[in-house]
Amino acid sequence: MNKAFFGGKKVLVMGLGQFGGGVDAARFAHQAGARVVITDVATEKQLHESIEQLRDCNGIEYHLGSHCAVDFEQADIIVANPAVSPDNEFLTLARRNNKLVTSQINIFFELCPAKIIGITGANGKSTTAALTAHLLKNVRYEIRDTRYETVWLSGNIGNQPLLTLLDEISPDDLVVLELSSFQIEQLAEIKKAPHIVLLTNLTPNHLDRYGTFENYCTAKENIFKFQKCDVKSPAVSIFNAEDEIASQWFGKYSEQAGRACIKFLISEISKKIQSNFGLPGRANLSNLAAAIAIAKYFGIDEDCIKDALVDFRALSYRLEFIAEINGVRWYNDSKATTPHSAIAALDAFEQPRIIIAGGYDKNVTFDELGRKIAQSAKAAILLGQTAQKIAKAIKTCLRSQVKIEIVPSLAEAVESAHRLSESGDVVLLSPACASYDMFDNYQQRGDEFVGLVRNIMTL
């Protein structure tokens, strides 16, 4: 496959979405000379921002509000959004009609000339990917008799282009990709994986799609199964030594010829490196240890890592400091879409904590989060589909003194947090859930939170 392969073909992009993947795939196919049709169950109003990004691509057709079987029967190539389940009825129809079903990530792996570093896991993968790219960008080292040039950061991290970068990426570059379980499932269809893979951790997530934690882990493990093991150029697999399943996989894969297995540990971070790292909490130290493992694999020494960390800042929506109002510090952690990530956010602070949590129900348990809130929070303000579930998990903890309020909107959650907070407190928007019950995505939720907090500053 090459870019010319798409020229003159009818390409159906299934799922325009709001995170850039559909936009990127449509633009790539359009630039390659394809006839592009976009189909999405969302409406034009819901997809307005994504459609605006394609206004300069004349000739693209939009079939919105539902999918139509005839589109899948008539297209030559279907590019499916990662959120679309592999057993979707329309993809099944396309395959039955001998159509090529692919994805943004699969096309990228087919065409990318550079070495790829893949970062995955349940939590921390965005920060780890950003840290890794930051360290590699700030220091260029000779890597086993070679030298890398530009470092690219993309994948599941934010609204980053991917396919439209291909014309700029050279064989001498490095590409750091954050990869979701959905993207890894797609890569498994073509039996591909990055040359270097790092797993941050594994905790239950996306059980609304996978049903069980075991199935979720199986989807993630594909990224190691399909690494190309070569004695002359070994695949590199990096695991969190503190994660139970990652440690099991380390033992499983470390015996394979043509594969180099590495473990990372927080305790291995030197004090001089920690002194230059500004992100709060033990979870971020784990992210740092992961990024350091990759940097050291590429020959970057501790002094260079230390110096590069000075200007690294928290990513938006990930324990992002927003403001201090009357001695109360407000943090936007809207990207915390799992209970484990919200627990990590609570663990990041020693001050009295007020947590705003709740959202779309992915059928995960909140028992551990309930215990953590009961032990460490001053108040829990809950909203969305999971509010009652989280409240119940907190209340089952004996002698819990946490004040619990259930509110109908984020605006009322912020108002309650402001009312309950005192100088010295920390207020965290750390939902532990996806946003789809009340917002289009976690960015919209986080942006609304920031606006509400800034409104308080004007009072």
N, C-alpha and C positions, 0 to 999 in steps of 0.2 A: 504494500500500500504506500502511496505517496499523495501529495496534495493534488496532483493532476488527476488522480483516480476519481475525484469528486466532480470534475468538470463535466457539465452537460447532464449530470444525473439529477433525479428528483430526490431531494433530501428532506425527510420529515423529521423535524425536531420535536420530540415528545416531552413537553414540560418546559416552558420558558422559564418559569420560576422567578425568584427575586434575589438570588444569590450569585448571579453572573454566569452560571454554567450554560444555561440555555441561550443566553445572549452571545456568549463566546462561541458556542458551537454554530449558531446561526450565522454569525459574522464570518467565521472561518469558512463555512460551506459557500457562502455568498461570494467571498473573495476568491474561492477556488473555481468559481464559474458554475456552481450548482443552481438548480431551481429550488428555492427553499420554501417550505411550508412549515408553519409552526402550529402545533395543536396543544391546547391546554384546557383543563376543566375549569380553570379560573376565568373570570371575565376580563374584558378590556380595562375596566375601571381598576380592578385589582392588580393588573399587570402594567399599569400606566407607566411606571418608572422604567421597567425593563423595555417596554415598547419604544419609549423615547430614545433609549440608547441605540436603537436600530433604525431611526428615522432616515439616516443617510444611506441605508441599504435598500435601494429601489427594487421593487419587484417581489419582495417577500410577502407571502400570503399568510393571513392569520385566521385560523379556525378555532375560535375560543368559546368557552362555556360548556363544552363537552367534546368527547372524541368521537370520530366517525369511522366506521370500519373501512369504508372505501379509501380513505387516506392511507391506511396501512396496506391495502391491497395494491394501490397504484404507485406507491413510493418505491424507489430503488434501494434507498438506505434509510433506516430509522435510527436516529441518535436519541437514546433514552436518558432522561434525567435520572440521577442516582436514587431519587426518592421513589421511583417507579419500581414496584416489586418485579423480580425476574419472571414470575409466573403470571404477570398481568395478562388479561384475556386478549388485549389488542396486540401485545408483543407475540403471544402465542399464535394469533392469526397471521401476523407478518411472517413468522418462521414457517408456518404451514404453507405459505405462498412463496417460500424460498427467497424471502427478502433478507438483506444483510441487516441484522440488528446489532448496533454497536453503542458506544457512549463516548462522551467527551474524554474521559480518562483513558479509555482503551485506544482511541485515536492518538492521543498524546504519546502513549507508550509505544505505539507502532512507529511514530514519526520522529520522536525526540532523539537527537544525535548525542546528547550529553549524558553523563553519569547522573543517576537519580538517587536521592536520599529520601526515603519514605518515613514519615513520622505518623504513628497511629497509637490508639489506646482509647480508653473510655474517657479519661480526663487529662487535661494538661497538654494536649497535643498541639494546640494553637500556639501557646506560649513557648513550648519546646521547639517547635518549628521556627518561630520568629527568633528565638535565642540562637539556635543553630545557624541560621542564615546570617544573623548579626555578627557572630563570632567569625564565621568563614569570610564574610565580606570585609571585615576590618583587618584581617591579616591574611596575606597570601603567602602560602608556604609551598615548598616543593614537596609533592606527595609521591614518594616512592619513584623518584626519577621523572615525575611529570609535574606539571604546574597548571593550576586552574586559573581561569580568567574571571568572567562575570559569574556571580552567584545569584540565582533566581529563586524567589519565594512565591509559591502558589499552591494550588490544590483546593482543599476544603476551607482554607483560611480566608474568611471575609469574602469580598466581592472582587477577587483577583482574576484577571484573564489567564488563559492557559494555552489553548490552541492558537490564538492570535499572536502568541509570543514565539511560535516555532520558527518563523523566518529570521528572528533575531538570535536564537540560541545556536551556539557553535559546539563542536565536539570537545572543545577545551573548557567548557563551562561546567558548573554544577547546578543542579536543580533540586531545591528542597521542597518537598510536597507534604502537606498535611493530608492524610487519607482517612476517610470514614469507612466504617464497615460496609456501607452500601457501595462505595467505590471499589473496595477490595473484592466484593462479590462480583462486580462487573469485570475486574481484571482477571479473576479466576476463570471466567468464560474463555479467555484467550491464553490462559496459563502463563501470565506475566506478573512480575513483581519487581520492585526496585533492587538495584545492586546492593544498597545499604538500607537496612530496615531497623527502626527503633520502636519498641513497644513501651509506652509510658506506664501503663497499668491496665488492669481489667476489673471492672465492677459492673453490676447489672445495668443495662441500658437498652433502649429500643425493644423492650419486650412486647410492645404492641405489634411489632413486625415479626420478631423471632420466636415469641412464645416462651422460650426458656433461656436462662443464662448460658446453658451449655450450647445451644444453637448460636447464640451471639458470639461466644468464644470460637466456635467452629468457623464462623464467617471471618473473624479476625485472623485466625491461624492460617488462612489461605495465603496471606502475605509472606509467610515463611515457607510454606509448602512449594510455592512456585518461584522462589529465588533460584537463579541458575548457579549451581555449585560447580566450580571450576578450580582445579588444583593450582593452575597458573595464575588465576585471578579470582581468589575465593570470594564468595558472597559473604557479606558482613551482617550478622544478626545481633542486635543489642537489646538486652533485657534489664528490667528493674529487679535488682536482687531482693527488694523488700516486698515484691508482689508474689503471692503464692503460685498463681498460674504461670506467670512469666518465669519463675524459677523452675517450674516443672518443664516448661518448654526449653529452657536453657539446657537442662539435662538431656532432653530428647534430641535436640539438634546439634549439640556440641560434639557428638560422636561422628557426625557426618564428614566425610572427606570433601574438600573443596568449599568448606564453610568455616568462617572465623566467628566464634561466639564471644561476646563481651558482656560483662555485667556492670551496672553502675550503682553507686551507693551514695547517699547524702554524706555519710561520714568520711568519704574520700575527698570532699571539697575542702581545700585548705582555708585557713583563717584569712589569709591575705586576699583570696578571691572573694570570700564572703563579705569582706569589708567594703567591696566596691559594688555589691549587688543590692539594689534598692527595693526589690519587690518583697512584700510581706508574706510570712507564713511558711510552714514546712513543705506544703505542696509545691510552692515555687522553688524551694531548694531542691526538691526532687526533679523539677523541670530543668533547673540549672545543671544538676549532676548529669542528666541525660545529654544535654547539649555539650557539656564538657567532654563526655565520652566520645562523641563524634569529633569534636575539635582535636582531641588528643590523638585519635586515630589518624587524622590528617597532619599530625606532627606539630600542632600549635602548642607552644609551651605555656606554663602557668603565668608568667609575667605578661605575655601578650593577651591572654584571656582576661587577666585582671584589668589591664588597661582598656580593653575593648568594652568591658561592662559598665564603665563610667557613664556612658550616655544611652544605655538601654532603658527604655521606659515600658511600663505596663501597657498591654494592648487595650484598645477600647473594649469596653463591656466585660473586662476580666479583672476584677478587683481594682478598678480604675477609680482613683481618688477624684472626687468631684468638687467638694467644697468643705470648709469648716465654718459652721454657723453657730455663734454663741458657745463655742467650745465643743460642739458636736461635729464629728467627722463623718461625711457621707460618702459611700462607696457604691459604684455601679458594677455589679457582677452579674449582669443579665445573661451572660454566656454560660453561667452555671446552670445547666439544664439536666443535671443528675443529682440525686441525693448526696453522692460522694463528693461532688464538687462544692456543694453548699456546706458540707461538713468541713472541707478544707478551708473554705472562706471563714467559717467561725473559728477554726483553729489558728487562723492567721493573726488574731488579736487577743490581747489580754484585758483590754478595757471592757466595761459593760457593753453588751451587744444587743441591738434591736434588729431582728431579721425580718425582712419582707420576703415571703415565699409563697409558692403555689402557682399552678398553671395547668397546662394540658396534661392529661393522664396517659402516661406511657405504660401503665400497668406494672410499675416497679413498686417495691415495698419502701415505706418511709420509717420503719421501725428504728433503724440505726440513727437516722436524722432526728427522729423524735427524742431519742435518748440524748443526743448531743445538744439539742436545743434546751432540753430540760436541765442539763448539767451546766451549760455555759451561757445561755442567753438571758437577758433581762425581760425581753418581750418578743412575741412572735405575732406578726400581723400577716394574716393569710388571706389569699384570694384565689379565684379560679376554680377549675374542676376538682382539684386535689385538696382544697382548703380543709374540708372536713376530715379527710384521711390523715393529713399532717397533724391536725388538732388532736385526733384520736390517738395517734402515735405518741404525742407529747403527754397527753393525759394519762396514759397507761404507766408512766413513770411515777413511782411513789414519791410523795413529798415534793413534787415539782412546784416551784414558786413562780414559774414563768407566767406572765400575763399574756393571755391569748385573745386576739381580736380577729374576727372574720369580717371582711369588708367586700363590697361589690366592685370596687374599681381601684386602679393603681393610685389615682388622685386621692382617694380617701385613705389608702394605705400610707401615703406620704404624709398626709395631714395627721393621721394617728401617730406615726413615728415622731413627728415634730412635737406633738403634744406630750408624748411620753418621755422624750429624751431630755437629758440634763447634761450640763457641761462635763466633758470627759467621756461621754458615751460615743459609740460607733453605731451608725445605721447602715445596714447592708441590704441592698437589693440583691439577693442570692436565691433565685426562685426554686432551684432543685428540679425544675420542670421545663419542658418546652413551652412555647408561647402561644401555640396555635388556637387555643380556646378564646383568647381575647385580643391577640395581636397577629400581624402578618408574619413576624419573625422576632428573634431576640433583639435585633438592632432597633426595631421600632419600639419595643418595650423599653430598652435601655435609654433611647433618646427621649421618650416621654418622661421617664424617671428623672433624667438630667434636667429637662425643662421644668418639671415640678419643683425640684430642689432649688433651682435658680430663682423660681418665683418666690420661694420663702425668703431668699436673700433680699428681695425688694420690699418686703413687708415692714 
